[in-house]
Amino acid sequence: MRNSPILEALFSETRSKILATLLLQSEKRWFLTELAQYLGTSPSSLQREVEALSKAGLLEQTKDGRRVYFKADTNSPVFSDLKGLLEKTAGIIPILREEVDAFGDRIKLAFVYGSTARSEESSQSDVDLMIVGDVGLSDLVPSLRRAELRFGRPVNPTVYSPKEFKTKALNQNHFLTTVLRGSKEFVKGDDGELAAVVG
């Protein structure tokens, strides 16, 4: 997980990774070994950080037998603000943008639609991703798998060439029309570029 410069300025690398993981998957409980494995580090390197974040009221601790679980404290007065910051710097859109940008001009347009774009998703919801470009699904799979591992949710890609996308949009394809009328969060491009692709 690569850190955003904003997060690096505000928090240590370990702390920002813990916060991004727990606050962006706020419904999930983690035990220390599981969290360490997910972040690719040792439990001992996380222990002090999760204790400090718990004392600060950002994390909840619960015991189940010998295991201690940690999760985001959604009742914290700063939970929404901190989660908003993390979504902008370490959330789904920045992670997908990093992977999509690696394809350069081969991808003309990319956006998230559906429940994620409407902010109605749960931590188990698929991330619906529309990609328009000269790239095949098989080219995208390794990048999308990396993204899935980082934010812990499956990505459901729909891929069209620019010509196919334009044809379907002009012919008012039911699926595409529904997607285009709904909420979108752009990973690459904007409304102007979308209009240009549709023609």
Backbone as numpy.savetxt, mean C-alpha at the origin, in Angstrom:
# Nx Ny Nz CAx CAy CAz Cx Cy Cz
11.94 -3.01 2.74 11.09 -1.82 2.74 11.98 -0.58 2.74
11.90 0.22 1.67 12.71 1.42 1.59 11.98 2.55 2.28
12.72 3.34 3.06 12.09 4.41 3.80 11.91 5.66 2.96
10.86 6.38 3.23 10.64 7.69 2.64 11.57 8.68 3.32
12.08 9.71 2.60 12.92 10.73 3.24 12.20 11.43 4.39
10.88 11.59 4.26 10.11 12.24 5.34 10.16 11.38 6.60
9.92 10.08 6.44 9.96 9.19 7.60 11.36 9.12 8.20
12.38 9.13 7.34 13.76 9.09 7.83 14.07 10.31 8.68
13.49 11.46 8.31 13.73 12.68 9.07 13.00 12.66 10.42
11.86 11.97 10.48 11.05 11.97 11.69 11.35 10.84 12.66
11.66 9.65 12.13 11.81 8.46 12.96 13.05 7.68 12.55
13.54 6.86 13.48 14.61 5.93 13.12 14.05 4.95 12.09
14.94 4.29 11.36 14.50 3.33 10.33 13.63 2.23 10.94
14.09 1.68 12.07 13.33 0.60 12.71 11.96 1.08 13.16
11.92 2.24 13.79 10.65 2.76 14.29 9.68 3.05 13.15
10.17 3.63 12.06 9.27 3.94 10.94 8.73 2.66 10.30
9.55 1.60 10.23 9.07 0.33 9.69 8.00 -0.29 10.58
8.21 -0.22 11.89 7.21 -0.76 12.84 5.90 0.01 12.70
5.98 1.34 12.71 4.78 2.16 12.61 4.05 1.93 11.29
4.80 1.89 10.20 4.16 1.68 8.89 3.44 0.33 8.86
4.09 -0.70 9.37 3.49 -2.04 9.35 2.26 -2.11 10.24
2.36 -1.64 11.47 1.26 -1.80 12.41 0.11 -0.82 12.16
0.41 0.42 11.79 -0.67 1.38 11.59 -1.37 1.19 10.24
-0.64 0.71 9.24 -1.28 0.51 7.93 -2.00 -0.83 7.84
-1.77 -1.70 8.82 -2.52 -2.96 8.95 -3.09 -2.99 10.37
-3.87 -1.97 10.68 -4.25 -1.72 12.07 -5.17 -2.77 12.69
-5.79 -3.63 11.87 -6.67 -4.67 12.43 -5.88 -5.89 12.90
-4.65 -6.01 12.44 -3.86 -7.23 12.70 -3.07 -7.11 13.99
-3.05 -8.24 14.75 -2.18 -8.36 15.93 -0.91 -9.10 15.52
0.23 -8.64 16.00 1.52 -9.24 15.67 2.22 -9.67 16.95
2.82 -10.85 16.95 3.73 -11.14 18.04 5.13 -10.80 17.55
6.04 -10.57 18.47 7.33 -9.96 18.16 8.12 -10.74 17.11
8.17 -12.06 17.24 8.93 -12.88 16.29 8.35 -12.76 14.88
7.03 -12.76 14.79 6.35 -12.64 13.50 6.65 -11.28 12.86
6.59 -10.22 13.66 6.87 -8.88 13.16 8.32 -8.76 12.70
9.24 -9.33 13.48 10.66 -9.30 13.12 10.89 -10.02 11.79
10.25 -11.16 11.64 10.40 -11.93 10.40 9.85 -11.14 9.21
8.71 -10.52 9.39 8.08 -9.72 8.33 8.97 -8.55 7.92
9.64 -7.94 8.91 10.49 -6.78 8.64 11.93 -7.16 8.29
12.23 -8.46 8.37 13.58 -8.92 8.02 14.63 -8.50 9.02
14.28 -8.57 10.30 15.23 -8.20 11.35 15.09 -9.17 12.51
15.80 -8.90 13.60 15.74 -9.80 14.76 14.76 -9.26 15.81
14.12 -10.15 16.58 13.20 -9.68 17.63 13.88 -8.75 18.63
15.14 -9.02 18.95 15.84 -8.18 19.94 15.97 -6.74 19.45
16.08 -6.54 18.13 16.22 -5.17 17.61 14.89 -4.41 17.66
13.78 -5.13 17.81 12.46 -4.49 17.84 11.95 -4.26 19.26
12.42 -5.06 20.20 11.86 -5.08 21.56 11.76 -3.68 22.17
12.87 -2.95 22.18 12.88 -1.63 22.82 11.94 -0.66 22.09
11.92 -0.74 20.77 11.07 0.16 19.98 9.58 -0.08 20.25
9.15 -1.34 20.25 7.72 -1.61 20.47 7.32 -1.25 21.91
8.24 -1.44 22.84 7.95 -1.04 24.23 7.76 0.48 24.31
8.65 1.23 23.66 8.56 2.70 23.69 7.28 3.18 23.00
6.93 2.56 21.88 5.71 2.95 21.17 4.46 2.59 21.96
4.53 1.50 22.71 3.41 1.12 23.58 3.25 2.12 24.72
4.38 2.49 25.34 4.33 3.47 26.45 3.83 4.83 25.97
4.11 5.15 24.71 3.66 6.43 24.14 2.18 6.40 23.76
1.55 5.23 23.87 0.13 5.11 23.56 -0.19 4.91 22.09
0.83 4.54 21.30 0.61 4.31 19.87 0.29 2.85 19.56
0.74 1.94 20.44 0.50 0.52 20.26 -0.20 -0.05 21.48
-1.01 -1.08 21.27 -1.63 -1.84 22.37 -0.84 -3.13 22.53
-0.69 -3.56 23.77 -0.08 -4.87 24.05 -1.14 -5.76 24.69
-1.22 -7.01 24.22 -2.10 -7.99 24.87 -1.34 -9.29 25.02
-1.62 -10.00 26.11 -0.96 -11.28 26.35 -1.92 -12.41 26.06
-1.39 -13.45 25.45 -2.15 -14.67 25.19 -1.21 -15.81 25.54
-1.36 -16.32 26.75 -0.41 -17.32 27.23 0.94 -16.68 27.42
1.95 -17.25 26.76 3.30 -16.70 26.88 3.61 -15.66 25.81
2.73 -15.54 24.85 2.97 -14.59 23.76 2.41 -13.21 24.09
3.17 -12.19 23.70 2.71 -10.81 23.81 2.45 -10.31 22.39
1.25 -9.82 22.17 0.87 -9.31 20.85 0.85 -7.79 20.86
1.17 -7.22 19.72 1.15 -5.77 19.54 0.25 -5.44 18.36
-0.46 -4.34 18.48 -1.23 -3.81 17.35 -1.37 -2.31 17.54
-1.77 -1.64 16.48 -1.97 -0.20 16.56 -3.09 0.11 17.54
-2.90 1.16 18.35 -3.96 1.62 19.24 -4.81 2.62 18.45
-5.91 2.14 17.91 -6.75 2.98 17.06 -7.49 4.06 17.85
-7.43 3.98 19.18 -8.05 5.01 20.03 -7.09 6.13 20.38
-5.84 6.01 19.97 -4.86 7.06 20.24 -5.32 8.35 19.55
-5.17 9.50 20.22 -5.62 10.75 19.61 -4.85 11.12 18.33
-3.67 10.52 18.13 -2.88 10.84 16.93 -2.93 9.72 15.89
-3.74 8.68 16.15 -3.77 7.54 15.22 -4.10 7.96 13.80
-5.20 8.68 13.61 -5.64 9.06 12.26 -4.61 9.91 11.54
-4.04 10.88 12.25 -3.04 11.76 11.63 -1.78 10.99 11.25
-1.33 10.15 12.16 -0.11 9.38 11.90 -0.34 8.37 10.78
-1.51 7.73 10.78 -1.84 6.79 9.71 -1.89 7.52 8.37
-2.46 8.73 8.35 -2.51 9.52 7.12 -1.11 9.84 6.59
-0.21 10.21 7.49 1.18 10.48 7.09 1.82 9.22 6.52
1.61 8.10 7.19 2.20 6.83 6.74 1.62 6.38 5.40
0.33 6.59 5.19 -0.28 6.23 3.91 0.35 7.02 2.77
0.68 8.29 3.04 1.28 9.14 2.00 2.75 8.82 1.75
3.43 8.28 2.75 4.88 8.08 2.63 5.30 6.62 2.54
4.52 5.71 3.10 4.92 4.29 3.12 3.76 3.36 2.81
2.66 3.93 2.34 1.46 3.14 2.10 1.42 2.50 0.73
0.24 2.05 0.36 0.04 1.30 -0.88 0.46 2.11 -2.11
0.01 3.35 -2.22 0.29 4.15 -3.43 1.79 4.39 -3.60
2.52 4.86 -2.57 3.97 5.04 -2.77 4.71 3.75 -3.12
4.30 2.63 -2.52 4.95 1.35 -2.81 4.68 0.94 -4.26
3.42 1.04 -4.69 3.09 0.71 -6.08 3.79 1.66 -7.05
3.86 2.94 -6.69 4.52 3.94 -7.56 5.99 3.57 -7.78
6.64 3.14 -6.72 8.04 2.73 -6.81 8.20 1.57 -7.80
7.29 0.59 -7.73 7.37 -0.57 -8.63 7.00 -0.20 -10.07
5.97 0.62 -10.24 5.51 1.03 -11.57 6.56 1.91 -12.26
7.17 2.81 -11.50 8.17 3.72 -12.08 9.36 2.97 -12.69
9.63 1.78 -12.18 10.75 0.98 -12.71 10.52 0.59 -14.17
9.28 0.63 -14.65 8.97 0.27 -16.04 9.09 1.46 -16.99
9.36 2.64 -16.44 9.55 3.83 -17.28 8.35 4.12 -18.16
8.63 4.45 -19.43 7.57 4.84 -20.37 6.73 3.67 -20.86
7.11 2.45 -20.50 6.30 1.29 -20.92 4.92 1.32 -20.26
4.83 1.94 -19.09 3.53 2.12 -18.43 3.14 3.58 -18.57
2.01 3.82 -19.23 1.54 5.19 -19.48 0.69 5.71 -18.33
-0.07 4.81 -17.71 -1.06 5.21 -16.72 -1.28 4.06 -15.76
-1.40 4.37 -14.49 -1.72 3.34 -13.49 -2.52 4.00 -12.36
-3.57 3.31 -11.95 -4.35 3.84 -10.82 -5.01 2.70 -10.05
-5.23 2.98 -8.78 -5.95 2.06 -7.90 -7.41 2.48 -7.94
-8.30 1.49 -7.98 -9.74 1.76 -8.00 -10.42 0.81 -7.01
-11.72 0.90 -6.89 -12.45 0.01 -6.00 -12.40 0.45 -4.55
-12.50 -0.51 -3.64 -12.63 -0.20 -2.20 -11.42 0.56 -1.66
-10.22 0.28 -2.17 -9.03 0.99 -1.69 -9.10 2.46 -2.07
-9.50 2.76 -3.29 -9.62 4.15 -3.74 -10.73 4.88 -2.99
-11.76 4.14 -2.59 -12.87 4.75 -1.83 -12.59 4.81 -0.34
-11.43 4.30 0.09 -11.06 4.22 1.52 -12.08 3.42 2.31
-12.59 2.34 1.70 -13.56 1.46 2.36 -13.00 0.06 2.56
-11.70 -0.09 2.33 -11.11 -1.43 2.37 -10.82 -1.88 3.80
-10.67 -3.20 3.95 -10.17 -3.76 5.21 -8.73 -4.19 4.95
-8.05 -4.65 5.99 -6.65 -5.05 5.82 -6.51 -6.29 4.97
-7.63 -7.00 4.69 -7.57 -8.19 3.85 -8.04 -7.92 2.41
-8.53 -6.72 2.13 -9.06 -6.41 0.80 -7.98 -6.47 -0.26
-8.37 -6.95 -1.45 -7.47 -6.87 -2.60 -7.27 -5.40 -2.96
-6.12 -5.12 -3.57 -5.86 -3.79 -4.11 -6.08 -3.90 -5.62
-7.15 -3.27 -6.12 -7.47 -3.31 -7.55 -6.62 -2.27 -8.27
-5.80 -2.73 -9.22 -4.85 -1.85 -9.91 -5.08 -1.92 -11.42
-5.33 -0.77 -12.02 -5.47 -0.66 -13.47 -4.15 -0.16 -14.04
-3.64 -0.87 -15.05 -2.39 -0.48 -15.70 -2.63 -0.38 -17.19
-2.22 0.74 -17.77 -2.32 0.96 -19.21 -0.90 1.17 -19.72
-0.48 0.30 -20.62 0.87 0.44 -21.15 1.26 -0.71 -22.04
2.49 -0.64 -22.52 3.04 -1.69 -23.37 3.81 -2.67 -22.50
3.09 -3.35 -21.65 3.68 -4.28 -20.69 2.67 -5.40 -20.46
3.17 -6.62 -20.32 2.29 -7.76 -20.09 2.20 -8.11 -18.62
1.19 -8.87 -18.29 1.00 -9.30 -16.91 2.22 -10.07 -16.40
2.81 -10.90 -17.26 3.97 -11.69 -16.83 5.16 -10.79 -16.49
5.27 -9.63 -17.15 6.34 -8.67 -16.82 6.10 -8.05 -15.45
4.84 -7.86 -15.10 4.47 -7.16 -13.87 4.51 -8.03 -12.63
4.30 -9.34 -12.79 4.12 -10.22 -11.64 5.22 -10.08 -10.58
6.52 -10.13 -10.94 7.54 -10.00 -9.88 7.44 -8.70 -9.09
7.17 -7.59 -9.79 7.04 -6.29 -9.12 5.82 -6.25 -8.21
4.72 -6.81 -8.70 3.49 -6.80 -7.89 3.63 -7.71 -6.68
4.33 -8.81 -6.81 4.55 -9.71 -5.66 5.38 -9.00 -4.59
6.40 -8.24 -5.03 7.21 -7.48 -4.06 6.32 -6.49 -3.31
5.47 -5.80 -4.05 4.56 -4.83 -3.42 3.63 -5.52 -2.43
3.08 -6.68 -2.81 2.18 -7.43 -1.92 2.88 -7.80 -0.62
4.11 -8.23 -0.71 4.86 -8.61 0.50 5.07 -7.40 1.40
5.26 -6.24 0.80 5.52 -5.03 1.59 4.29 -4.51 2.30
3.13 -4.53 1.64 1.95 -4.01 2.34 0.97 -5.07 2.78
1.32 -6.34 2.57 0.56 -7.44 3.16 -0.83 -7.67 2.61
-1.07 -7.27 1.36 -2.37 -7.48 0.73 -2.19 -7.87 -0.72
-3.10 -8.69 -1.26 -2.96 -9.09 -2.67 -3.31 -7.95 -3.62
-2.59 -7.90 -4.74 -2.87 -6.93 -5.80 -3.60 -7.65 -6.92
-4.71 -7.07 -7.36 -5.51 -7.63 -8.44 -5.34 -6.71 -9.67
-4.38 -7.04 -10.57 -4.10 -6.15 -11.69 -5.02 -6.39 -12.89
-5.37 -5.31 -13.57 -6.02 -5.36 -14.87 -5.10 -4.58 -15.80
-4.66 -5.22 -16.89 -3.66 -4.62 -17.77 -4.23 -4.49 -19.18
-4.15 -3.28 -19.73 -4.57 -3.02 -21.11 -3.45 -2.31 -21.85
-3.34 -2.57 -23.15 -2.48 -1.74 -24.00 -3.23 -0.41 -24.18
-2.51 0.68 -24.51 -3.22 1.95 -24.71 -4.33 1.85 -25.77
-4.08 1.11 -26.84 -5.08 0.97 -27.91 -6.32 0.23 -27.40
-6.11 -0.87 -26.68 -7.23 -1.65 -26.15 -8.03 -0.84 -25.13
-7.32 -0.10 -24.27 -7.97 0.73 -23.26 -8.86 1.78 -23.94
-8.31 2.45 -24.95 -9.06 3.49 -25.66 -10.29 2.90 -26.34
-10.12 1.77 -27.03 -11.23 1.12 -27.73 -12.34 0.74 -26.76
-11.97 0.12 -25.64 -12.97 -0.30 -24.65 -13.68 0.91 -24.04
-12.92 1.97 -23.77 -13.53 3.18 -23.18 -14.50 3.82 -24.17
-14.10 3.93 -25.44 -14.98 4.55 -26.44 -16.21 3.71 -26.74
-16.07 2.39 -26.62 -17.21 1.48 -26.83 -18.04 1.30 -25.56
-17.70 2.04 -24.53 -18.39 2.03 -23.24 -18.50 0.62 -22.66
-17.37 -0.09 -22.68 -17.28 -1.39 -22.02 -17.79 -1.25 -20.59
-18.71 -2.12 -20.18 -19.37 -1.98 -18.88 -18.37 -1.92 -17.73
-17.44 -2.89 -17.68 -16.46 -2.93 -16.60 -15.64 -1.64 -16.56
-15.08 -1.26 -17.70 -14.20 -0.09 -17.73 -14.96 1.20 -17.43
-16.17 1.31 -17.94 -16.99 2.50 -17.66 -17.26 2.62 -16.16
-17.57 1.49 -15.52 -17.81 1.49 -14.06 -16.56 1.93 -13.32
-15.40 1.40 -13.72 -14.13 1.77 -13.08 -13.85 3.26 -13.26
-14.01 3.75 -14.48 -13.69 5.16 -14.78 -14.63 6.14 -14.09
-15.85 5.72 -13.81 -16.80 6.60 -13.11 -16.58 6.59 -11.59
-15.87 5.58 -11.11 -15.65 5.44 -9.67 -14.44 6.21 -9.18
-14.15 6.06 -7.90 -12.99 6.72 -7.29 -11.70 6.09 -7.80
-10.68 6.94 -7.96 -9.37 6.49 -8.43 -8.28 7.18 -7.62
-7.21 6.46 -7.37 -6.00 7.06 -6.80 -4.88 6.78 -7.79
-4.33 7.82 -8.38 -3.33 7.63 -9.42 -1.98 7.21 -8.84
-1.43 6.18 -9.44 -0.08 5.71 -9.14 0.87 6.34 -10.15
0.42 6.43 -11.40 1.17 7.13 -12.45 0.16 7.85 -13.33
0.42 9.12 -13.60 -0.49 9.91 -14.41 -1.50 10.67 -13.56
-2.47 11.27 -14.23 -3.52 12.04 -13.56 -4.75 12.06 -14.46
-5.76 12.83 -14.06 -7.01 12.88 -14.85 -6.76 13.38 -16.27
-5.86 14.35 -16.42 -5.55 14.88 -17.75 -4.93 13.82 -18.65
-4.00 13.05 -18.11 -3.36 11.99 -18.89 -4.35 10.85 -19.19
-5.26 10.61 -18.25 -6.31 9.61 -18.50 -7.18 10.05 -19.67
-7.58 11.32 -19.67 -8.40 11.85 -20.76 -7.66 11.77 -22.10
-6.35 12.01 -22.08 -5.54 11.95 -23.30 -5.46 10.53 -23.84
-5.36 9.54 -22.95 -5.29 8.13 -23.37 -6.62 7.71 -23.98
-7.72 8.14 -23.36 -9.05 7.78 -23.86 -9.32 8.49 -25.19
-8.76 9.70 -25.34 -8.90 10.44 -26.59 -10.16 11.25 -26.58
